[in-house]
């Protein structure tokens, strides 16, 4: 038992002796690190790109469009309901066209409504119809074009500021000519026109993205068509037939007048020479017969 305790004591001493140099090495002064190399322009650009990615992607610019063909009971009542739906969401009717096919009214209505409300409005429109014959939903991503416009606007606005500074500098020169000033001013005008054109396109895309476009074709239900069309007027048909008969009789009388007054005298004038010629030929033949 005594020998075992001595053996354990010696083993503990050996382990502590081995661990001391290692501990001294770990707690010692750290080795000198090499100075970092200066960042290159490529590394700076890469770091900037990483930071930009950390900001998150730009929101997508999506243009939403939809078209419906609805079978309804009353076309004009449906047009009024569509107007109320659009105005309730601060939208508006962009185009409305009502026309008659046979004895029933059909219509085509185009509305602009907030894009985030399009799905709910489509459900309302379909709920008010008897049947949905056609539904088409499409989207168009204009993010790339919009981002390109923003980039070009920033460059053009910076160019415009530089040109304005150049114009002030040219005007301050004692030897500046009118042609020099006009050249700079002409370039500023061209840049400003391009800026206004791009801003107009940007506003147009903003409007397309903010407001969805829905086109609705309204067709009346065949079951709502009356057995007797409301436009049928037998008395008017009788009067039209009598009027056609009178016109036909007038044509016949006019033809008889033309034959009597115009054609008959011309035929008589044409027949007189032929009649005289026949009489002369008969007289000559009769004279020859008597001589024989």
Secondary structure, 3 states (H helix, E strand, C coil): CHHHHHHHHHHHHHHHHHHHHHHHHHHCCCCCCCCCCCCCHHHHHHHHHHHHHHCCCCCCCEEEEEEEEEEECCHHHHHHHHHHHHHHCCCEEEEEEEEEECCEEEEEEEEEEEHHHHHHHHHHHHHCCCEEEEEEEEEEECHHHHHHHHHHHHHHHHHHHHHHHHHHHHHHCCCCCHHHHHHHHHHHHHHHHHHHHHHHHHHHHHHHHHEEEEEEEEEECHHHCCCCCCCCCHHHHHHHHHHHHHHHHHHHHHHHHHHHHHHHHHHHHHHHHHHHHHHHHHHHHHHHHHHC
